[in-house]
Amino acid sequence: MSRILKAKIRASHVVCAAVIALLSLLTPATAAETNVFLKRAAGFGVLAGSSINNTGQTIVTGSIGIAPGTDVVGFARSAVQVNTRAATNAQFDLTTAYNEAASRSNATAFPGTSSVTPGLYRTSALTIPSGGLFLDAQGNPAAVFVFQIDSTLTVPAGSGVFLAGAARAANVFWQVGDSANIGANSMMNGTIMANQSITMGSRATLDGRALARNGDVILDRNVISLPTGGTTNDVPLDVAVLSPISFNLQTGLFEQRVRVSNVGTSTNAFRGVAVFIRGLPEDVRVYDGTGSATSPLAAHNFPVASGQSVDFVIEYYRASRQPFTQPVYSPTITIPGSSTPSGRIFSIDRAELVQGNRMLIEFNAEAGNRYVVQYRTNATTAAWRTSHPAITAGANRVQWFDDGPPKTESPPGPVGNRFYRVIELP
C-alpha cells in the first residue's frame, strides 16, 4: 500500500473519530426528555410527608396518602392511606423520582417567556406569569416537560399552566427544591414533586399530582385529577368555538358561543365546568366572568354528565367597541359554591322575552351593591336556581339578560317560561 493511501486512511479515521466524539457531546443536550418514573407513587393524587389539611369539599382522583406523618384534617381517615405500607412505598419511590429528576443534566435556563417547548428547564425559583404559562408540545403528545426549580414554585391567583399543541399533563413534571404555592382559582398541569410542602389555593385545579416529600399538603375546595396518560386531553373536557365574535346591539356587548363537552366515561360526572380565557386585550373584560382581570373565568355551576355538552354565551365589554381577535379557551372542572345565598329578597319589575330567546330582566337597585338573580320554571312549587356570577349595580336601575350558560343552567326557551326574583347580598 502506498504512503499516500495509508495517509488518506489514517486521516479518514481521525475525521470519523472527531465526528463520533462531537455527536457524543451533542446527543445528551439535544435528545428528547423522558418521563420521570414514579413507580408506586404514580397512583397517588395527593401524597404528604407530615400532614394533610383540607378545607371544604375537595375532589381527588387517585389515592390520598401520608407517610411518615399521621395528621389528617378535612378528609375521613378511612379515605386516606395513613402511614400504611402503600404510602411508605410511594414516599420511597417519590424520593427516587425526585432525585432522578433533580440530577438530570444539560438543562436549559428557563427563558422567562409565556410559552415553552418540550425539554428540561432549570431556574432558582419560578413564578408563573399572571397571564399563564403555555406548554406547547408542537403536535407531539409524547413530548415531555421537566422543570428543575431550586427553591419555590408560585402560581399567582387566577393564573395557571396550560397545555397546547397536544401536550399532556401526564408528561409534565415539576421538581421543586422547597415548596409549591398554587394560587386561588388557578389552573395547574403536571406532577408536582416538592421537597417540602404544597399549598393549593381556594378552588385551584390540578390535572396531575401533588406529591410532597417531607412537608404538608394544604387543600381548599380543589379538584385534583390524576392524569391518565392515555389521551391528549387528560381532563376529559373538550372545548369548541361555535361562532365568531360578534357585537350585539341590544346588549352593547361582544359575544361568542363556545361549547364545553364532557368526553369522559360514565363515572366522570362533574358538578360544574368552566373555561379560562386567555389572550384578551387589556381593555376587554369578560362581562359574565370571575377570576382576575388577567385570568378571567366563565363558570357554569351546574352538573355536566358524561357525554353532555353545554353551550356558553361568553360576553365581553369593550368601551371602544372595536373588534378584537379570538382568545384561547381552556376548559376545567369546578366545584360550585353555595347555591342558596342569603339576603333581602325582592321582586323584579320586568321580565320580557326578547330577540335571540333571551329574557330581559329589570329591577331597581342601589349603585355599588351586589345582587344575584334567581329563577324557576313555575310560580309556586319549583326550586329556585341561582344565576352566576353576582351583579354589581352600576346605577339605580339594572338590566340583565338571561341567555343560558354560563349564567344559568339552560337557555330560557322560546316561550320564556321562567319566573325571577332578586337577592340583595349583604
C-alpha positions as CSV (number, residue, x, y, z in Angstrom):
1,M,0.0,0.0,0.0
2,S,1.4,3.4,-1.0
3,R,2.3,6.0,1.6
4,I,-0.3,8.4,0.2
5,L,-3.2,5.8,0.5
6,K,-2.1,5.0,4.1
7,A,-2.1,8.7,5.0
8,K,-5.7,9.1,3.5
9,I,-7.0,6.1,5.5
10,R,-5.4,7.5,8.7
11,A,-6.9,10.9,8.0
12,S,-10.4,9.4,7.4
13,H,-10.1,7.6,10.8
14,V,-9.3,10.9,12.5
15,V,-12.3,12.6,10.9
16,C,-14.7,9.8,11.9
17,A,-13.4,9.8,15.4
18,A,-13.9,13.5,15.7
19,V,-17.4,13.2,14.3
20,I,-18.3,10.5,16.8
21,A,-16.8,12.4,19.7
22,L,-18.8,15.5,18.6
23,L,-22.0,13.5,18.4
24,S,-21.4,12.0,21.9
25,L,-21.2,15.6,23.2
26,L,-24.3,16.8,21.5
27,T,-26.7,13.9,22.0
28,P,-27.4,14.3,25.7
29,A,-28.2,18.0,25.2
30,T,-30.4,17.5,22.2
31,A,-32.1,14.2,22.9
32,A,-35.8,14.4,23.9
33,E,-36.6,14.2,27.6
34,T,-38.0,11.0,29.0
35,N,-40.8,10.7,31.6
36,V,-39.9,10.7,35.3
37,F,-40.6,7.1,36.5
38,L,-42.9,7.5,39.6
39,K,-43.4,3.7,40.2
40,R,-45.6,3.2,43.3
41,A,-46.2,6.9,43.7
42,A,-48.0,7.2,40.3
43,G,-51.4,6.2,41.7
44,F,-51.5,9.0,44.3
45,G,-53.2,12.2,43.5
46,V,-52.1,13.6,46.9
47,L,-49.1,12.4,49.0
48,A,-47.8,14.2,52.0
49,G,-44.9,13.7,54.4
50,S,-46.1,15.4,57.6
51,S,-49.8,16.4,57.3
52,I,-52.8,16.8,55.1
53,N,-55.1,19.7,55.8
54,N,-58.2,20.2,53.7
55,T,-61.0,22.9,53.8
56,G,-64.4,22.3,52.2
57,Q,-65.2,19.7,49.5
58,T,-62.1,18.7,47.6
59,I,-62.2,16.1,44.8
60,V,-59.2,13.9,44.3
61,T,-59.0,11.1,41.7
62,G,-56.4,8.6,42.7
63,S,-55.2,7.7,46.2
64,I,-54.6,10.1,49.1
65,G,-51.6,9.2,51.3
66,I,-49.4,10.4,54.1
67,A,-46.1,8.9,55.5
68,P,-44.4,9.0,57.9
69,G,-46.8,11.6,59.4
70,T,-50.3,10.8,60.6
71,D,-52.0,14.2,60.8
72,V,-55.1,14.4,58.6
73,V,-57.7,17.2,58.7
74,G,-60.7,17.6,56.4
75,F,-60.8,14.0,55.0
76,A,-62.2,10.9,56.5
77,R,-59.3,8.9,57.8
78,S,-60.7,5.8,56.1
79,A,-60.3,7.5,52.7
80,V,-56.5,8.2,53.3
81,Q,-53.6,5.9,53.3
82,V,-52.2,7.0,56.7
83,N,-48.7,5.7,57.2
84,T,-49.6,2.5,55.5
85,R,-47.2,0.3,53.6
86,A,-48.6,1.7,50.3
87,A,-48.0,5.2,51.4
88,T,-44.5,4.4,52.7
89,N,-43.6,2.7,49.4
90,A,-45.0,5.6,47.5
91,Q,-42.8,8.0,49.5
92,F,-39.7,5.8,48.8
93,D,-40.4,5.9,45.1
94,L,-41.2,9.6,45.2
95,T,-37.8,10.3,46.7
96,T,-36.1,8.2,44.0
97,A,-38.1,10.0,41.2
98,Y,-37.4,13.4,42.8
99,N,-33.6,12.7,43.0
100,E,-33.5,11.4,39.4
101,A,-35.3,14.4,38.1
102,A,-33.0,16.8,40.1
103,S,-29.9,15.0,38.8
104,R,-30.7,15.4,35.1
105,S,-28.0,17.4,33.3
106,N,-27.9,19.7,30.3
107,A,-30.9,21.8,31.4
108,T,-31.8,25.0,29.6
109,A,-32.2,28.1,31.7
110,F,-35.9,28.9,32.0
111,P,-36.4,31.7,29.4
112,G,-39.0,33.7,31.4
113,T,-41.4,33.7,28.4
114,S,-45.1,32.8,28.4
115,S,-44.7,29.7,26.2
116,V,-42.1,26.9,26.2
117,T,-41.5,23.9,24.0
118,P,-40.6,20.4,25.4
119,G,-37.4,19.9,27.2
120,L,-35.5,20.2,30.5
121,Y,-35.5,23.6,32.2
122,R,-33.8,24.9,35.3
123,T,-34.3,28.0,37.5
124,S,-33.5,29.1,41.0
125,A,-37.2,30.0,41.6
126,L,-40.2,30.2,39.3
127,T,-43.2,32.4,39.4
128,I,-45.7,31.7,36.6
129,P,-46.7,34.8,34.6
130,S,-50.0,36.4,35.6
131,G,-51.4,35.6,32.1
132,G,-50.3,31.9,32.4
133,L,-47.5,29.7,31.0
134,F,-48.3,27.6,27.9
135,L,-46.5,24.3,27.4
136,D,-46.5,23.7,23.6
137,A,-45.8,20.1,22.6
138,Q,-45.8,21.2,18.9
139,G,-48.2,18.4,17.9
140,N,-46.3,15.6,19.7
141,P,-48.5,14.0,22.5
142,A,-45.4,12.1,23.8
143,A,-43.4,15.3,24.4
144,V,-42.0,15.6,27.9
145,F,-41.5,18.8,30.0
146,V,-39.3,18.7,33.2
147,F,-38.7,21.7,35.3
148,Q,-35.9,21.8,37.9
149,I,-36.7,24.5,40.5
150,D,-34.1,25.0,43.2
151,S,-36.4,26.8,45.7
152,T,-40.0,27.7,45.2
153,L,-42.8,27.4,42.6
154,T,-45.5,30.0,42.7
155,V,-48.6,30.2,40.5
156,P,-50.4,33.5,41.1
157,A,-54.2,33.6,41.8
158,G,-56.2,33.2,38.6
159,S,-53.2,32.3,36.5
160,G,-52.1,28.8,35.5
161,V,-50.1,26.4,33.4
162,F,-51.9,25.5,30.2
163,L,-51.4,22.7,27.6
164,A,-51.1,23.4,23.9
165,G,-50.0,21.6,20.8
166,A,-51.2,18.1,22.1
167,A,-49.3,18.4,25.3
168,R,-50.4,16.1,28.1
169,A,-50.4,16.6,31.8
170,A,-49.0,13.1,32.3
171,N,-45.8,14.2,30.7
172,V,-45.2,17.3,32.8
173,F,-43.0,17.2,35.9
174,W,-42.1,19.9,38.5
175,Q,-39.2,19.1,40.7
176,V,-39.3,21.8,43.5
177,G,-36.4,22.1,45.9
178,D,-38.6,23.8,48.6
179,S,-42.3,24.4,48.4
180,A,-45.0,25.0,45.8
181,N,-47.9,27.5,46.2
182,I,-50.7,27.2,43.7
183,G,-52.9,30.3,43.9
184,A,-56.7,30.6,44.2
185,N,-58.8,29.9,41.1
186,S,-55.7,28.9,39.1
187,M,-55.3,26.0,36.7
188,M,-52.2,23.8,37.0
189,N,-51.0,20.9,34.9
190,G,-48.4,18.2,35.7
191,T,-46.9,16.2,38.6
192,I,-45.6,18.5,41.4
193,M,-42.8,16.8,43.4
194,A,-41.9,19.2,46.2
195,N,-39.2,18.6,48.7
196,Q,-41.2,20.4,51.4
197,S,-44.9,21.4,51.1
198,I,-47.6,22.1,48.5
199,T,-50.4,24.6,49.1
200,M,-53.4,24.7,46.8
201,G,-55.4,28.0,47.0
202,S,-59.2,28.1,47.1
203,R,-60.8,26.4,44.1
204,A,-57.5,25.9,42.2
205,T,-57.4,22.8,39.9
206,L,-54.6,20.4,39.2
207,D,-54.5,17.9,36.4
208,G,-51.7,15.9,37.8
209,R,-50.4,15.0,41.3
210,A,-49.5,16.9,44.5
211,L,-46.6,14.9,46.0
212,A,-44.8,16.4,49.0
213,R,-41.8,14.5,50.3
214,N,-41.3,16.0,53.8
215,G,-44.0,18.7,54.4
216,D,-47.7,19.3,54.3
217,V,-50.3,19.3,51.5
218,I,-52.8,22.1,52.2
219,L,-56.1,22.0,50.1
220,D,-59.1,24.2,49.8
221,R,-62.0,23.1,47.7
222,N,-59.8,21.9,44.9
223,V,-60.1,19.4,42.1
224,I,-57.0,17.2,41.6
225,S,-57.4,14.9,38.6
226,L,-54.9,12.1,38.2
227,P,-53.6,12.2,34.6
228,T,-54.5,9.1,32.7
229,G,-51.7,9.3,30.2
230,G,-53.9,7.8,27.6
231,T,-55.3,10.8,25.7
232,T,-54.2,14.2,24.5
233,N,-56.6,15.8,27.0
234,D,-56.2,14.3,30.4
235,V,-59.1,16.3,32.0
236,P,-62.0,14.8,30.0
237,L,-63.3,18.1,28.7
238,D,-63.3,19.4,25.2
239,V,-63.9,23.0,24.1
240,A,-65.1,24.1,20.6
241,V,-65.8,27.6,19.3
242,L,-69.3,27.7,17.7
243,S,-69.4,31.2,16.3
244,P,-67.1,34.2,15.6
245,I,-67.1,37.1,18.0
246,S,-70.0,39.5,17.2
247,F,-71.3,42.7,18.6
248,N,-74.9,42.6,20.0
249,L,-76.6,46.0,19.5
250,Q,-79.3,45.0,22.1
251,T,-76.8,44.4,24.9
252,G,-73.9,46.6,23.9
253,L,-71.6,43.6,24.4
254,F,-69.5,41.4,22.2
255,E,-70.3,37.8,22.4
256,Q,-69.1,34.4,21.3
257,R,-70.7,30.9,21.6
258,V,-68.4,28.2,23.0
259,R,-69.3,24.5,23.6
260,V,-67.8,22.6,26.5
261,S,-68.3,18.8,26.3
262,N,-67.7,16.1,28.9
263,V,-66.0,13.4,26.9
264,G,-65.2,11.2,29.9
265,T,-66.6,7.8,31.0
266,S,-69.9,7.3,32.6
267,T,-68.2,7.9,36.0
268,N,-67.0,11.4,35.0
269,A,-70.0,13.5,36.1
270,F,-68.9,16.9,37.2
271,R,-70.7,19.3,39.5
272,G,-69.5,22.3,37.4
273,V,-67.3,23.2,34.5
274,A,-65.6,26.4,33.3
275,V,-63.3,27.9,30.8
276,F,-60.3,30.0,31.4
277,I,-60.0,32.8,28.8
278,R,-56.5,33.9,27.6
279,G,-55.2,36.4,25.1
280,L,-57.6,39.3,25.5
281,P,-56.6,42.9,25.0
282,E,-56.1,44.8,28.3
283,D,-59.2,46.9,27.7
284,V,-61.5,43.9,27.2
285,R,-63.2,42.3,30.2
286,V,-65.4,39.2,30.4
287,Y,-68.8,40.6,31.3
288,D,-70.1,37.4,32.9
289,G,-66.8,36.2,34.3
290,T,-65.0,35.7,37.6
291,G,-61.3,35.2,38.4
292,S,-58.8,38.0,37.9
293,A,-58.5,40.7,35.2
294,T,-55.6,38.8,33.5
295,S,-57.1,35.3,34.0
296,P,-60.9,35.6,33.7
297,L,-63.0,32.5,34.2
298,A,-66.5,31.8,32.8
299,A,-68.0,29.2,35.2
300,H,-71.1,27.0,34.8
301,N,-72.1,26.0,38.3
302,F,-74.4,23.1,37.3
303,P,-73.9,19.4,36.7
304,V,-72.5,18.1,33.4
305,A,-72.8,14.3,32.9
306,S,-70.6,12.2,30.7
307,G,-71.5,12.7,27.1
308,Q,-73.3,16.0,27.8
309,S,-72.4,19.4,26.2
310,V,-73.0,22.9,27.4
311,D,-73.1,25.9,25.1
312,F,-71.7,29.1,26.7
313,V,-72.6,32.6,25.6
314,I,-69.5,34.4,26.7
315,E,-69.9,38.2,26.7
316,Y,-67.2,40.8,26.5
317,Y,-67.3,44.5,27.2
318,R,-65.0,47.0,25.4
319,A,-65.6,50.7,25.7
320,S,-64.3,51.5,22.2
321,R,-66.5,48.8,20.6
322,Q,-63.6,47.9,18.3
323,P,-63.3,44.3,17.2
324,F,-60.6,42.1,18.7
325,T,-59.0,38.7,17.9
326,Q,-60.4,35.5,19.4
327,P,-58.9,34.5,22.7
328,V,-57.8,31.0,23.8
329,Y,-60.3,28.9,25.8
330,S,-59.0,26.2,28.3
331,P,-61.7,24.0,29.9
332,T,-61.5,22.9,33.6
333,I,-63.6,21.3,36.3
334,T,-65.0,23.4,39.1
335,I,-66.7,22.9,42.4
336,P,-69.6,25.3,42.7
337,G,-70.1,27.4,45.9
338,S,-73.3,27.7,47.9
339,S,-76.4,27.8,45.7
340,T,-78.6,29.3,48.5
341,P,-77.3,32.9,49.0
342,S,-78.9,34.9,51.9
343,G,-80.0,38.5,51.8
344,R,-83.0,40.7,51.1
345,I,-85.4,39.2,48.5
346,F,-87.5,41.4,46.3
347,S,-89.4,41.1,43.0
348,I,-88.3,42.2,39.6
349,D,-90.1,44.9,37.7
350,R,-89.9,43.4,34.2
351,A,-89.2,40.1,32.5
352,E,-89.6,40.1,28.8
353,L,-88.6,37.6,26.1
354,V,-86.5,39.5,23.5
355,Q,-84.6,38.7,20.4
356,G,-82.5,35.5,20.4
357,N,-84.7,33.7,23.0
358,R,-83.2,35.9,25.8
359,M,-85.1,37.1,28.8
360,L,-84.6,40.7,29.7
361,I,-84.8,41.3,33.5
362,E,-85.0,44.8,35.0
363,F,-85.1,45.8,38.7
364,N,-84.4,48.8,40.9
365,A,-81.0,48.7,42.7
366,E,-78.6,50.8,44.7
367,A,-75.4,51.6,42.9
368,G,-72.4,49.7,44.2
369,N,-74.5,46.9,45.9
370,R,-74.3,43.3,44.8
371,Y,-77.2,41.2,43.6
372,V,-78.0,37.7,42.3
373,V,-80.9,36.8,40.1
374,Q,-82.8,33.6,40.9
375,Y,-85.2,31.8,38.6
376,R,-87.6,28.8,38.5
377,T,-89.9,27.2,36.0
378,N,-93.2,27.7,37.8
379,A,-94.6,30.3,40.2
380,T,-95.2,28.0,43.2
381,T,-93.5,24.6,43.6
382,A,-90.3,24.6,41.6
383,A,-87.0,25.1,43.5
384,W,-85.2,28.4,42.9
385,R,-82.0,28.3,40.9
386,T,-79.2,30.9,41.3
387,S,-77.6,32.6,38.3
388,H,-73.8,33.2,38.2
389,P,-72.0,35.4,38.8
390,A,-73.3,38.1,41.2
391,I,-74.1,41.5,39.7
392,T,-72.6,44.8,41.0
393,A,-75.1,47.5,40.2
394,G,-73.6,50.4,38.3
395,A,-76.7,52.6,38.7
396,N,-80.1,52.6,40.3
397,R,-81.6,50.5,37.5
398,V,-80.2,47.2,36.4
399,Q,-80.9,45.4,33.1
400,W,-79.8,41.7,33.0
401,F,-80.1,39.2,30.2
402,D,-80.8,35.5,30.8
403,D,-79.3,33.8,27.7
404,G,-78.4,30.5,29.3
405,P,-74.9,29.1,30.3
406,P,-72.7,30.2,31.9
407,K,-75.2,32.5,33.7
408,T,-78.0,29.9,34.1
409,E,-78.4,26.2,33.7
410,S,-80.0,26.4,30.3
411,P,-81.5,28.9,27.9
412,P,-84.9,30.2,28.9
413,G,-86.5,28.8,25.7
414,P,-88.7,30.3,23.0
415,V,-91.7,30.7,25.4
416,G,-89.7,32.2,28.2
417,N,-91.4,30.2,30.9
418,R,-89.3,31.4,33.8
419,F,-90.1,33.3,37.0
420,Y,-87.5,35.5,38.5
421,R,-86.6,37.3,41.8
422,V,-83.6,39.2,43.0
423,I,-81.5,38.8,46.2
424,E,-79.5,41.8,47.5
425,L,-76.4,40.3,49.0
426,P,-75.2,41.5,52.5
